[in-house]
């Protein structure tokens, strides 16, 4: 009943907005509204570090407000990274963990994010937090890499389940989503995918000391394209769905082959009580002993 009411209100408001925007005054007002949305931010403090995150919609607000509670294990993992390390944040989304690693650990972070909808918010978040400049001795630097990683270097389609800022649950070059089931896509476009090893050899991106990877489904395919990179890393934090057997099995095999050992697997209370399947999703922490 509540869902039906929300859908009706959503439909009605969209219709009213579309009608009003056709008028000169309505178009002017909507331009002001969107400009304001791109200048509204929330200050978040964690472990003594203050960050500012853009709030263009409810999803980005949720991500900012749940910063400390959604994945505390990820924050603890970042806190243990050596200062000044090179971190690859694969699936950076709007940059919450990218920025925290740059600020809290002075990391040189390479933020991989292929979604055109997330890139603007990611770039703005990096800028308003002062993480765009090189050579700052008090803070690390965040560099955006707007390329999809894959198990092969070639063009393919990025398929998205949503086009909102801060959206997730997309996939590149595959039809499966985060749960191994066919993805329900709402939008797609062609872009370039590249193997980690090919990227490391051909571009001026340093080999990572640590990798954080959360791409909602193709983690195992990305790992399979990075044998050389994985052989050099000190640690990996990777999101794995235990109920997605292909992903879980292959991730374990590839990381073990690289000489890494599973030290821990954790999830927050927020994820554990999920009733849509996320209760099977864990952040695995792999280390080189």
Secondary structure, 3 states (H helix, E strand, C coil): CHHHHHHHHHHHHHHHHHHHHCCHHHHHHHHHHHHHHCCCEEEEEECCEEEEEECCCHHHHHHHHCHHHHCHHHHHHHHCCCCCCEEEEECCCCCHHHHHHHHHHCCEEEEECCCHHHHHHHHHHHHHCCCCCCCCCCCCEEEEECCEECCCCEEEEEEECCCCCCCCCCEECCCECCCCCECCCCEEEEEEEECHHHHHHHCCCCCCCEEEECCCCCHHHHHHCCHHHHCCCCEEEEEEECCCHHHHHHHHHHHHHCCCEEEEEECCHHHHCCCCCHHHEEEEEEECC
